[in-house]
Amino acid sequence: IGNIDTVIVCMASNLEASVMAVTLCKEAGVKTVSVRLGYDRAMLLYRAFNTLPFIIVPLLIVFGILPIHTLIVMFALYYWNIMYQNTKTARDDRKSGFMLVPYAFKLNWVFGALLILGILFGNLFPITW
């Protein structure tokens, strides 16, 4: 982290880990911005970060930045739904809480792979409007 200017540390449920992260950053000479989030706000942020790409891709298509082929990323909505449903039970169900990161990882991996495929198809088989 020595090459980073500023780090944002969001504190949710594990205060000890958040304090440790801030301490390590300060020891490395990195500026920190700490934010205390409750569980509900942390889940809102988690859902937003996993939902925004599905909004951004169509906008980038409309503005001509991405080819229309990249709409293939919408197939990843299947995994988004699994992740979203899991967030509803994560507070009370230990297994759901544990699966937050693996579900987000799978969603982001599939989304990224589909995005790359869409870009490749767009370059190989261009469609003009």
Secondary structure, DSSP 8 states (H G I E B T S, - for coil): -TT-SEEEEEESS-HHHHHHHHHHHHHTT-EEEEEE--HHHHHHHHHHHHHHHHHHHHHHHHTTSS-GGGGGGGGGHHHHHHHHHHHHHTTT-HHHHHTHHHHHHHHHHHHHHHHHHHHHHHHHS----
